[in-house]
Amino acid sequence: MPFRLANVGGRAALADADHWYDLADLAGDASLADPMAAVARADELATLAAGLGDRPPDGRLDAAPLRPPIPRPQKVFGIGLNYRSHAAETGASLPPAPLTFTKFPSCLAGSTDDIPLSGDRVDWEVELVVVIGRRGRRIGRDVAWSHVAGLTLGQDISDRTVQRLGTPAQFCLGKSFDGYGPIGPVVVSTDSFPDPDDIGLTCDVNGERMQDGRTADLIFSVPELVSYLSSVCTLEPGDLVFTGTPSGVGVARDRFLQPGDVITSTAEVIGSLRNRCTPFA
Ligand code: ZN
């Protein structure tokens, strides 16, 4: 059964289209209040989601204090240059294996949180984010989806100055300022999608369409990424993979984020992030 997992004010919740339900109350199990515990129990979430219509909701999603649906992952992987269109606009050659970096988990933010800008060359990157649900190492491509609890939406906000301070470029810190990893609004189970390998993503800045892509165009697909990363690191429930961004980023347009800009990111089935940029604080 499909489910949508949210984090409402620090507590795990299941969501339907418009409402949320406190997960621990729903299950009668206090240990499910922690979203990190909940994401490791996807089978139970699916069962509980099937019974949501039988009880009154705890609140409306559009009025809920949504936090990152996965607040404390052990690992947050980023994948660079994973769309041909984006590799082309940056002038980079296609990587022979997934170009992997880390976003430190402290950069994660909620779906409507402000983003304090660290400089004058800060950029947007809308991305599908994979949420691991089952521990594994050396995971085969053929079973990789069974290790995925669900999918969410993210922005891999990037300070291009910090990213390119030296040669070769380093990605980790320029993409890890506080607030540079908004995710959400919910984690959606993979069986919610007509095809989890073909999801449309868009990014608007102040209402102007900047990015419009589909994950069918990924160079390294979700199963390939899960298999590759697990050949090095044991993957744990809640680990995140930012899968790369399609074309249309600011650095290719020589346009960067400014205080007051509003970034609206949308993914089919998952929903939207809406983040306002603010001066560095
Ligand atoms: Zn990225």
Boltz pocket constraint, residues with backbone or C-beta under 6 A from the ligand:
constraints:
  - pocket:
      binder: B
      contacts: [[A, 78], [A, 79], [A, 80], [A, 125], [A, 127], [A, 156], [A, 242], [A, 244], [A, 245]]
      max_distance: 6.0
